[in-house]
Amino acid sequence: MTALSKPEKTETAETSENMIDFPQNIFFEEPDGSLLDYDRQFGANHYERLNTVIRRTEGAWLYTADGRKILDCLAAYSSANAGHHNPKIVQAVIDALGEKRGSVISNVVYTSALSLFLKKLSEFVPPLGPRFPQDGNKTLPKNGGVESVETALKLARYHGYKEKNISDGKQEIIVFDGNFHGRTICVVSFSSTKKYSEGFGPLTPGFVTAPYGDVEAARGLVNANTCGILVEPMQGEGGMNIPPLGFLAGLRQIADEHNLILIFDEIQVGMGRTGKDFCFQHENVVPDAVILGKAISGGLLPLSALVTNAHLMDLVFTPGRDGSTYGGNPLACAAGIAALDNHVADRLSERSAETGAKLKSRLEKIASRSKVVKEVRGMGLFIGIEVKDGDAMKYCRKLLDMDLLANDSYGHTIRISPPLIINESEVDYICERLEKVLVG
């Protein structure tokens, strides 16, 4: 086995081989040890963190104060698809602040940033709701992804109440095991991960669960009170799972037959992550609504959105029926507009498909020589490596020691989801380290 390659020198202000010259300001005055103490003393212990403090980010790389340069194979769960501190998106935010058009403004008036973002995102998403009148899409923005999940649940429930005459409070939505849609009380109520919901009851009723990938099981759950289906076209937190071919098409058929709202949660798998702009485009199955987040602001500001058919949006969300102080704020929308423009200009979906195919092929060859790998699966730069012993974090810790950040999915799978801008030398860097950890 040859020695691991070192990170290539980049155009950063490095003062020596191992040290980066950081600006002297409040963020860099305290040593790492003090920062860890502050976090433990003053913060909630709700994440199992690795003892690494990141001081700076650029492109696909994370930098520590002591000069370590770490390749990011997590991309903040697909938030940094365009690369950390993408210069075009950063400039849009700087311009908005410099021109004094970045402050939050009451929603009783219009802002140009929000109006332009709504137009750009609504037109970027393919026309949704194929069985409804085709008057284009509309977008309802929020902050974090789970807020837009909740908004989508409201969409399905109200449509069932208004259009199917389901008694209010009796509406049911079909979900799938292994799902991850966020951690509000309502959303954890239908999570199959016990630690997300245990002790937080009473939980929200109105959800029934089918095995992921099983169309007939989902069909068997439909009754007179069913109003919608919520599904991840590919599961990120559930183990980097890709459903069998025909699963999404089968759900589309069920929704059409029973007048249900079909909702795809693409917060992690949209915006080029799987090699298409949207994950549902792999099967050409069009949902009635799609939930987006993370990458739509370039990883700089909280921004999420529910996009749906205009007919459905107008049916459900009349004045007073929804709202958000910071949802769609001008600064986030400035980032969102730039992120969408950059996504197209930088061919991020195409790059994800091309680079992902090469990376997956090389990982499959590594797996064929490994005694610990059970399976490699994925599309685009959404790749999971399932390990036989079920302890993926053991390998992720070893990778971090080699200056590569990854984490586990559902305990048993190493998640490989770097920014979509990675190049061939960075693919080499990833493969060298995975070869060392998984083969030896």
C-alpha positions in Angstrom: 0.0 0.0 0.0 1.5 3.4 -1.0 1.5 6.3 1.4 -1.6 8.5 1.5 -1.5 11.5 -0.7 -1.4 14.9 1.1 -4.1 17.5 0.4 -3.1 19.7 -2.6 -2.1 23.3 -1.9 -5.0 25.7 -2.6 -5.1 29.4 -3.0 -5.5 30.0 0.7 -3.3 32.2 3.0 -1.1 29.4 4.3 2.0 30.6 6.2 3.7 27.1 6.3 3.2 23.6 5.3 0.9 22.8 8.2 -0.5 26.1 9.4 -3.1 28.5 8.0 -2.9 32.2 8.8 -6.3 33.0 10.3 -7.5 36.6 10.8 -7.3 37.7 14.4 -10.9 38.2 15.6 -13.3 36.8 18.2 -13.8 33.5 16.4 -10.1 32.6 16.6 -9.0 33.9 19.9 -10.1 30.9 22.0 -8.2 27.6 21.9 -10.1 24.5 20.8 -10.1 23.1 24.3 -11.9 26.1 25.7 -14.5 26.0 22.8 -15.2 22.3 23.6 -15.7 23.2 27.3 -18.1 26.1 26.4 -20.1 23.8 24.2 -20.4 21.1 26.8 -21.2 23.6 29.6 -23.5 25.9 27.9 -25.0 23.9 25.0 -27.4 21.0 24.8 -25.8 17.6 24.5 -28.0 16.6 21.6 -25.2 15.6 19.1 -22.5 13.1 19.5 -19.7 15.3 18.2 -16.2 14.4 17.1 -13.5 16.4 18.9 -12.6 18.5 16.0 -13.2 22.3 15.8 -13.5 23.6 12.2 -12.4 27.2 11.9 -12.7 27.8 8.2 -14.3 26.1 5.1 -13.7 26.4 1.3 -14.8 24.3 -1.6 -14.8 20.7 -0.5 -12.4 21.3 2.4 -12.6 22.0 6.2 -9.7 23.7 8.0 -8.8 23.5 11.7 -6.7 26.0 13.7 -3.7 23.7 13.9 -3.4 23.4 10.2 -5.3 20.3 9.4 -7.1 20.2 6.0 -10.0 17.8 6.0 -12.0 16.7 2.9 -15.7 17.0 3.6 -17.6 13.8 2.6 -20.7 14.9 4.4 -21.4 18.4 3.0 -23.7 19.1 5.9 -26.2 16.4 4.7 -26.3 18.0 1.2 -26.4 21.6 2.3 -23.0 22.4 0.8 -23.7 20.9 -2.7 -22.2 24.0 -4.4 -19.1 23.8 -2.2 -18.4 25.7 1.0 -18.3 29.5 0.6 -19.1 29.3 -3.1 -17.9 32.7 -4.3 -20.9 33.5 -6.4 -23.3 32.8 -3.6 -21.2 34.6 -1.0 -21.0 37.7 -3.2 -24.8 37.8 -3.5 -25.1 37.8 0.3 -22.3 40.5 0.6 -24.1 42.6 -2.0 -27.4 42.3 -0.2 -25.9 43.4 3.1 -23.8 46.1 1.5 -26.8 47.6 -0.3 -28.9 47.4 2.9 -31.4 45.0 1.4 -30.7 42.0 3.7 -32.7 42.8 6.8 -35.9 40.9 7.6 -39.1 42.8 6.6 -42.7 42.2 7.7 -44.7 40.0 5.4 -47.4 42.7 5.2 -45.3 44.2 2.3 -43.5 42.7 -0.7 -39.7 42.4 -1.2 -38.0 42.0 -4.5 -35.7 39.2 -3.2 -38.7 37.0 -2.2 -40.6 37.7 -5.4 -37.7 36.8 -7.6 -36.8 33.7 -5.5 -40.4 32.4 -5.7 -40.4 32.8 -9.5 -37.0 31.2 -9.9 -37.6 28.2 -7.8 -41.2 27.6 -9.0 -40.0 27.6 -12.6 -36.9 25.5 -11.8 -39.0 22.6 -10.4 -40.8 20.7 -13.2 -44.6 21.2 -13.2 -46.1 19.3 -10.3 -49.5 17.8 -9.6 -50.1 16.1 -12.9 -53.8 15.4 -12.4 -54.6 18.9 -11.3 -55.1 22.0 -13.5 -51.7 22.9 -14.9 -51.3 26.6 -14.0 -47.6 26.2 -13.0 -46.0 25.8 -9.6 -46.1 28.0 -6.5 -43.6 28.1 -3.6 -44.1 28.6 0.1 -40.7 29.3 1.8 -39.7 28.5 5.4 -36.4 28.2 7.3 -35.4 24.7 8.1 -36.5 21.6 6.2 -38.8 20.3 8.9 -40.9 23.4 8.8 -41.6 22.7 5.1 -42.4 19.1 6.0 -45.0 20.4 8.4 -46.3 22.7 5.7 -46.7 19.8 3.3 -48.6 17.8 5.9 -51.0 20.7 6.2 -51.4 20.7 2.4 -52.4 17.0 2.4 -54.7 17.2 5.4 -56.6 20.2 4.2 -57.0 18.8 0.7 -58.4 15.6 2.2 -60.8 17.7 4.4 -61.9 20.0 1.6 -61.9 17.8 -1.5 -62.5 14.3 -0.1 -64.9 15.3 2.7 -62.8 13.6 5.4 -63.9 14.7 8.9 -61.4 17.1 10.3 -59.2 15.2 12.7 -59.6 11.9 10.9 -57.1 12.5 8.1 -54.4 9.9 7.6 -51.1 10.1 5.8 -49.1 7.1 4.7 -45.4 7.2 5.6 -42.5 4.6 5.5 -40.3 2.9 7.9 -36.7 4.2 8.2 -38.0 7.7 7.3 -36.3 10.9 8.5 -38.2 14.1 8.0 -37.0 16.1 11.0 -37.5 16.2 14.7 -40.6 18.3 15.6 -43.2 16.6 17.8 -45.5 16.0 14.8 -42.7 14.6 12.6 -41.1 12.3 15.3 -44.6 10.9 15.9 -44.2 8.8 12.8 -40.5 8.1 13.0 -39.5 4.4 13.3 -36.4 5.4 15.3 -37.6 5.1 18.9 -35.1 7.5 20.5 -36.5 10.3 18.3 -39.9 10.1 20.0 -39.6 8.2 23.3 -40.7 10.4 26.2 -42.0 13.2 24.1 -45.7 12.1 24.1 -48.5 12.5 23.6 -47.6 12.0 19.9 -49.5 13.3 17.0 -52.0 10.8 15.4 -52.9 10.5 11.8 -50.0 8.5 10.3 -49.7 4.9 9.2 -46.4 3.2 8.2 -45.5 0.9 5.4 -42.2 -0.9 4.7 -40.0 1.3 2.5 -40.1 0.1 -1.1 -43.3 -2.0 -0.7 -46.0 -0.6 -3.0 -48.6 -3.3 -2.1 -48.1 -2.7 1.6 -48.8 1.0 1.1 -51.9 0.2 -1.1 -53.2 -2.0 1.7 -53.2 1.0 4.2 -55.4 3.1 2.1 -58.9 3.8 3.5 -61.6 6.4 3.4 -59.6 8.7 5.6 -56.3 8.6 3.7 -55.4 12.0 2.3 -51.7 11.7 1.4 -48.4 9.9 1.0 -45.1 11.3 2.3 -41.9 9.6 1.1 -38.2 10.2 0.5 -37.5 9.1 -3.1 -34.2 7.8 -1.7 -33.5 7.6 2.1 -30.5 9.4 3.5 -30.8 8.9 7.3 -32.5 5.5 6.9 -29.3 3.9 5.5 -28.7 5.5 2.1 -31.5 3.4 0.7 -32.6 3.3 -3.0 -36.1 1.8 -3.4 -36.8 -0.8 -6.1 -37.6 0.3 -9.6 -41.3 1.0 -9.9 -41.9 2.0 -6.2 -42.4 5.7 -6.9 -44.5 4.9 -10.0 -46.6 2.6 -7.8 -47.2 5.4 -5.3 -48.2 7.7 -8.1 -50.8 5.2 -9.2 -52.2 4.8 -5.7 -52.4 8.6 -5.3 -54.2 9.0 -8.6 -56.7 6.2 -7.9 -57.6 7.5 -4.4 -57.2 11.3 -4.8 -54.2 11.5 -2.5 -51.5 14.1 -2.3 -48.2 12.5 -3.2 -45.3 14.4 -1.4 -41.6 13.8 -2.1 -39.2 15.0 0.6 -36.1 15.9 -1.4 -34.4 17.9 1.3 -31.3 15.7 1.2 -31.5 14.1 -2.2 -32.6 17.0 -4.4 -30.6 19.8 -6.1 -28.3 17.5 -8.0 -27.3 15.2 -5.1 -28.2 11.9 -7.0 -27.2 13.1 -10.5 -30.4 14.8 -11.4 -31.9 18.1 -10.4 -34.5 16.1 -8.5 -34.4 12.6 -7.4 -37.9 11.8 -8.9 -36.5 12.5 -12.3 -34.7 9.2 -12.3 -38.1 7.4 -12.8 -39.9 10.3 -14.4 -42.5 10.1 -11.6 -43.9 13.6 -10.9 -45.2 14.2 -7.3 -48.0 16.7 -6.3 -45.6 18.5 -4.0 -41.8 18.5 -3.3 -40.0 19.6 -0.2 -36.6 21.3 -0.6 -34.0 22.7 1.8 -30.4 22.7 2.6 -28.7 23.2 -0.8 -31.2 25.8 -2.1 -29.4 28.6 -0.2 -25.9 27.3 -1.0 -25.4 26.2 2.6 -25.1 29.8 3.8 -28.4 30.6 5.3 -31.5 28.7 6.6 -34.0 28.3 3.8 -36.5 25.7 2.8 -39.5 25.5 0.6 -42.7 23.6 -0.2 -43.3 23.7 -4.0 -46.6 22.5 -5.3 -49.1 22.9 -8.0 -50.7 26.4 -8.1 -54.2 24.9 -7.8 -53.3 23.1 -4.6 -51.4 26.0 -3.1 -54.3 28.4 -3.6 -56.8 25.9 -2.3 -55.0 25.5 1.1 -53.0 28.6 1.9 -55.3 31.6 2.0 -54.4 34.6 4.2 -54.0 33.7 7.9 -53.6 29.9 7.3 -49.8 29.9 7.4 -46.9 32.3 8.0 -43.3 32.7 9.1 -41.4 35.8 10.2 -38.0 34.7 8.8 -39.2 32.3 6.1 -38.3 33.8 2.8 -36.4 36.7 4.3 -34.5 38.9 1.9 -31.0 37.7 2.8 -31.8 34.0 2.5 -33.6 34.7 -0.8 -30.6 36.5 -2.2 -28.6 33.4 -1.4 -31.3 31.2 -2.9 -31.4 33.1 -6.1 -27.6 32.9 -6.5 -27.6 29.2 -5.5 -30.2 28.3 -8.2 -28.3 30.3 -10.8 -25.0 28.7 -9.8 -26.5 25.3 -9.9 -27.3 25.6 -13.5 -24.2 27.6 -14.5 -21.8 25.1 -12.8 -23.7 22.0 -14.1 -23.9 20.6 -10.6 -26.3 17.8 -11.5 -24.3 16.7 -14.5 -21.1 16.8 -12.5 -22.6 14.8 -9.7 -23.7 12.1 -12.2 -20.3 12.0 -13.9 -18.1 12.1 -10.8 -20.5 9.9 -8.8 -20.4 7.1 -11.4 -16.5 7.1 -11.3 -16.4 7.2 -7.5 -19.0 4.5 -7.1 -17.2 2.2 -9.6 -13.9 2.6 -7.7 -15.6 2.0 -4.3 -17.2 -1.2 -5.7 -13.7 -2.4 -6.6 -12.5 -1.6 -3.1 -15.5 -3.5 -1.7 -14.7 -6.5 -3.7 -11.3 -6.7 -1.9 -12.7 -5.9 1.5 -13.8 -8.4 4.2 -15.8 -5.8 6.0 -18.0 -4.3 3.3 -21.5 -5.8 2.7 -22.7 -3.5 -0.1 -22.0 -0.3 -2.0 -25.1 1.5 -3.2 -26.1 5.0 -4.4 -26.6 7.3 -7.3 -24.6 10.4 -8.2 -22.7 11.6 -5.2 -25.2 10.0 -2.8 -23.3 6.8 -1.9 -23.5 4.4 1.0 -21.1 1.7 2.0 -22.8 -0.8 4.3 -20.4 -2.7 6.7 -21.0 -6.2 7.9 -20.4 -5.5 11.6 -23.0 -2.7 11.6 -20.6 -0.2 13.2 -20.0 2.4 10.5 -18.8 5.1 12.9 -15.8 3.0 13.8 -14.6 3.4 10.2 -15.6 7.1 10.1 -13.4 7.8 13.1 -10.5 6.2 11.4 -11.2 8.2 8.3 -11.2 11.4 10.3 -7.8 10.5 11.6 -6.8 10.5 7.9 -8.3 13.9 7.3 -11.6 12.8 5.7 -14.9 13.6 7.3 -17.7 11.1 6.9 -20.4 9.8 9.2 -22.8 6.9 9.5 -26.3 6.4 8.3 -28.6 4.2 10.4 -25.5 2.9 12.2 -24.5 0.4 9.6 -23.6 2.5 6.5 -20.8 4.9 5.8 -22.2 8.0 4.1 -20.2 9.4 1.2 -21.8 12.6 0.1 -19.2 15.3 -0.7 -19.9 18.6 -2.3 -20.8 18.2 -5.9 -17.8 20.2 -7.1 -15.2 17.6 -6.2 -12.5 16.9 -8.8 -10.5 13.8 -9.8 -7.7 14.4 -7.4 -10.2 14.6 -4.5 -11.8 11.4 -5.7 -8.4 9.8 -5.5 -8.0 11.2 -2.0 -11.3 9.7 -0.9 -10.5 6.3 -2.4 -7.0 6.1 -1.0 -8.4 6.5 2.5 -11.3 4.2 2.1 -8.9 1.6 0.7 -6.8 1.9 3.7 -9.7 1.7 6.2 -11.7 -1.0 4.5 -9.0 -3.2 3.0 -5.9 -2.4 4.9 
